[in-house]
Amino acid sequence: MYKLCLLGFFYLSTIPQVLLLLLFICLDLIPNTYYLKQTANNPENRAIRSGSCCTPDTPEPGRGRTMKFLIKQSVLVDLIQTVSKAVAVRTTKQILTGILLNLSEEQLTATAYDLELGIQDTVYKSEENGLTVEQPGNIVLPARYFSEVIRKLPDQEVSIQVNNNYMTEIRSGQAQFHLHGIDAAEYPKLPVFHESRSIEMPSDLIKEMIRSTAFAASSSEVRPILTGLYFTLNQESLTLTATDGLRLATKTAPVEKTPEQLFSAILPAKSLVELSKLLPDDARPVVMQFTDSHSLFAIDSTLFYTRLIEGSYPDTSRIVPTTHKTEVEIPAELLSGALDRAALIARERENHMVRLQIQGDELTVSSSSPEIGNVSEKAYANGKTGDDLLIAFNAKYVLEALRACSGDITILFNGANQPFIIREKDHEDGLQLISPVLMR
């Protein structure tokens, strides 16, 4: 611009033209001087001149995401093992294969959630567990590698620190690991229980109810409704029911305090089997909450979430016989041993078929296979009333039913082609109903 002005000055000779040229120069300098002052006072431009690519209001990537704590290795192993059953195995969402760690000033919480099953457990700061919080925060770590790393560390204090870009440093003794974490904000939220129906029962009682019924649920997804346990709450008791169409198991237990609104729900049997592994073998209280879509079991510091199965459960009360033609009383352990040995010969392709012949108080258990051989064993009942009988059944089904019983049992038969009932002697709070196998 100035070179052009100088060239114009030499070529123009008249005074008015020279004055006009000077005026243009002044008008050009004034805006540029104002722009330079504004640029010098602008923080963004100061940042650009200093080499930064971000404004002061926008932190650099990874800044503000640190977390650090110390804890005993054994305590952390228990925490991870408790929640690991809810980690997704087959999923396209990487975030679901991780364990979420939330650290506050007073506690460390671990969460695993595969959108069907969720488990959350908390460790509170104490001298016994060695939890020391230096910087609260949260992170999602890959469950497979995180659990293996912690399990194989020496039984000493473990230091975990999350640095920039979610890189997590794990130290114990002379060992040092670095694992790539994921932003905790991406982790799915657990269900919220605002207006839920709630009951409370002893832990050992719930565990026994699940153990007595869950095995009878179907493992096939052809009818998803049968893969669940049916919870039915009435005014005084809770009943669990499971069936796969060939057998049925029920168990009832009293409930001291029931909600005003009675309800029923279908819970996945697989989830409840995992719950039973977490339940302690004592009478400490377990709070159960139910919404229209989820259930929650609270045991001490552990929260167990599971999604409900939608649909209507079949009316199983109609298939339970109310009369019988033959009644046998025998120790469960005695019959179980004989069946277990006979099942060694029974073939899977023949429905594990075992025959039971009843003549007076003598019971003969037998099975045979053209490829393997045969077996026969006698056992004697404590008592028998009614008709003699020859019946065949799936040994696997009966063995699982007998494992849910203890002491003496009563077996009620209605002929060779009708379902029969197994229940503990003098106990009306549960039963096992099994369909026979037709003999050729």
Summary of the structure (lengths in Angstrom):
residues: 440
radius of gyration: 36.3
end to end distance: 109.9
largest distance: 142.2
contacts: 1308
relative contact order: 0.09
helix: 30%
strand: 37%
